[in-house]
Amino acid sequence: MRIGFIDDRPQLVRNGLAIDIAEASGGRFTDADELYENWDAFTEWAGRSVDVPGRAFSIAELQAPSPRPRQVFGIGLNYQAHQIESGLPRPDVPLVFTKFPSSLTGPRGELALPTDQVDWEVELAVVIGRRAHRVARDDAWSHVAGITAAQDVSARDVQMRPAGTPQFSLGKSFPGFTPMGPLLITPDELSDPDDISVSCSVNGVERQSSSTADLIFDVPELIVYLSGVLPLLPGDVILTGTPSGVGMGQRPPAFLKPGDTVVTRVADLTMEHRCVASVA
């Protein structure tokens, strides 16, 4: 099953057409909150025949597949090749930071650059569908509504301050720094949920290419770890880490400039954003 959001209304996407879920369900699931809070009821309803015509739509109409998450988690240094690239030791536990929800945006549009050290980071994003608290590894995927493409855009100069004790969250939470989409893909559509392709190109040059098979802490392990500390709530988002090839890791470092085009691919999902100068 594939789900998108247009004008805050959930859409069931079938055969390239969008079926308005609120209309088709008779008002049972009108927005993201009702959809994710009642995930079991929604999936049971969606599994039946939905006899409502769909309409054509453009990717530019779509919002992030979880438009209003209460919690957005980022995971640092979680691909083996990226850990080696960074020159930092392999982590013993997941390195967790937050990205503030106001940074979310959709799969198409402009990316404003607030500094001259903005970097790309393709990521697999996981959206929670069922409340998860202290879950076992074998049950972890059952709490996932689906996966989508994401970028953990990062202003490295802001991310790495103050020197010696950096605080990542602000440097990763400027407006538009968490593009997601275009659709949510439910786990049953994935041939192997632990081996999902991820890649990123800048101006047509591929900078990152990997698979979630290279994760140090895979999706179930991240859910076990996070839910062992606090409840994961329906609609929450986990960005699972980025592979090698980030701009900061280039020699010399390379960062995004106005006019650059960033294309993000996760599984068969594609996002595209054009970089522009930030307006003061």
N, C-alpha and C positions, 0 to 999 in steps of 0.2 A: 504494500500500500504506500502511496505517495501523497503527502499533504503539503499544501502551501497556504499562505495567508495574503489576502488582498483586501485593503481597507479594513484591516483588523478582523475580517471574516474568514474562517477556515474554509479551505477548498480541498475537495477530494479530486486528485488529478488522475484521470484515466484516459488512455489513448490520446494524450496531448491536450485534453480538454479539462476545464475546471468546473466541477460541480459544487455549487454553493451548499455547504454542509448545513448551515442554519436553516435554509429554505427546505432542503431535502429531508431534514430530520424534524420538520415541524416546530422548529425553535428550541429543540433540546440542547443543541451545541452551537451557541451563537458566537463565541469568542474563544480565545486561547485559554482563558481561565476555566471555562466550562468544559472545554475539550480535554485538557490535561488532568483536571481534578476528577473527571469521570471517565478516565481512559478505558477501563474495562467495559463500561456500558457503551462507549463510543465504538470500540473495536468490534463488540458483538453486533451493534447496529450496522456498522460498515461492512461486516461480513455477509450481510444479507443483500439481496438485489436492491440497488438504488435506482429507481426508475424516474430519474430526473435528468433532463438534457444538460449537457455541459456546454461551455462556451470557450471560444478561442481566447487566449490571453498572451501577453508578452512577459518575458522574464523581468523586465523593468518594473512591472506592476507589483511584483512579489516583495514581501517583507521578510525579515528573519523568521525562520520556522518556529521559534519561540519568541514572540515579540516582547513579552514582559516577564522574563524570569526573575524570580526573587533572589537567586544566587547564581553567580557565574564564576566557575573555578578555572584557573589556568594551571597547567603542569609544566614545570621547567625541566630541561635537560633529560627528556624521556625517550629519545632515540639513541641507540648505541653509537651510530655514526656521528650524530650531533654532539654527544658527550665527548667522543674522541676529538672531534673538530674543535671543541671549546677549550681543550687542554685541562679540563676540570676532572676531579675524581668521580667515578661512578657512584651515584647516590645509593644509599642503603634504604631509604624510604622516599616516596614521591615528594618532590619539591613543589609546594602549593602556594599560589598567590591568587588574588582576586582581580577580576576585571569588572568595573562597575557597569550595571545594565544600561546606563545612558550612552555607553559607547556602541551599542548595537545598531546595525544598519542592515540594509538588504543586499542582494547579490549583484546589483548593478548600480553605477553612479560614480560620483566623484569622491576622491579621498583627499581631504585637505591636510597639508603637511605643516604642522605647527613649528617644526624645527628642521635643521638640515641634516638630521641623523635618524630619519624614520626608516625602519627596516621592515621587510616582509617576513612572514612566518605562516606557511600553510599548515592547517591543522584539521584533523578529524574532530568534529564536535559531536557529543552525545547529549541527547535530551532525555531527561528523566520522565517516565510516564506513570510510575507508581512510587509512592513514598518509600524511601529506603533508609532504614536505620539498623545498623549492626547486622547487615545481611551477610550470608555465607557466599563464598565464591561461586558455588554451583548455581546459586539463585540470582546472581548479579544481572545477567542479561534480561531476566524476566522483569526487571524494574526499568528497562530502557524502552522509551517510546520509539526512538529511531536515531539515525545518524544524519549528519549533514556536513557540508563544506564550511570551513571558517578560515579566517585569517586572525592571527594574534599580532596585529600591527603594533609596532613598538618604537617609541621615541627613545633611542638608546641613551642619549644624554640625560634625559629626565629619569629613565629607568634606573640608571646607575648612580643616582645621587640619594643621600649624601655618600661621599667617598668612604669606603670601608664598611658601611652598614646600609647598602642600597635597599630602597623600598620600591618594589616593582610596580605596584598597582596603578599609581598615577601616570607613569610613563606609558602604560598600556591601555589607558582609558580616556584618551581624547575623543571628542565626537567622531564617530565613524571608524574607530579603531577596532571594532569587532564585527566586520561584515560576516553574514551567515546566509546560507541558502544554496540554491534557490528553493529546494524542497526538502522535506523530511522523508527519509526512506526507512520503513519499519524493518526490524532485524530479519524477518522471515524472507525478505527479498534479497538478502545478502548470501552469496554462495559460500563465503567463509567470513564471518564477522571479525575474525582475528587476522585477516590478511586483506586489507583494503588499501588500494593505491591512493597516494597523495602526491601532488606535484604543483609547482608554481613556476610561472615564467614572467619575465619582465621585458617588455618591448620585444616579445617573440623569442627571447633567449631563455631556455629552461635553466632555472637556478636551483630548483629542488626536485627530486624525484625519489620516492621511496615507497614503502608499504608499512602498514601498522604491524606487520610481522616483526619489524625491527624495534618495536617498543620495549623499553626496559620494564615498565609496569603496564601491563595490558589493561583493557577496559574493565574486566572483572576485578582485577587487583585494585584499580583506582576507586571503583565503587565500594569495595570492601574497606579500603583505607579511609576514604572520606566519610562513609556512613558509620564508621566506627567512632567518629568524633562528633558528628552532628547529623540530623536528618537531612536527606536529600529530598527535595519537594517536587511535586509534579510541575514540569516546565523548566526546572533548573537545567543549567548547561555546564558540561565539562568539556573544556578544550584540552585535548589529550597530549599535546606537545608537538614540536616541530622537528622535521628531519634536518640533516646537514644541508648546507648551501645558503644559509642566511647571509645577508649583506655584511654583518659585523664580522663574519668569519672569512670574508674575502681578503686577499692580500694584494693591494691595500684594501681597507674596508670600502664597501660600496653602499650607498644609500639612495633612497628614492628621490626623484626630482620632479618638479612640475612638468607635465607633459608625458611622463612615463605611464605605461599601461601595465597593470598587474592582472594576470589571469591565474585563477586558482581552480584546481581540479581535485575532487575527492570522489572515488568510485566513478560514476558516470555523470556527476554533477559538476557544473562549471559556473564560476563567478568571474566578473570582469569589472575592474575599477580604474578610472583615469585619475592620476595625481594632479592636484592643483595647489597653487600657493594658498596658504591660510590667510584669510582676511583679518586684519587686526581689529 
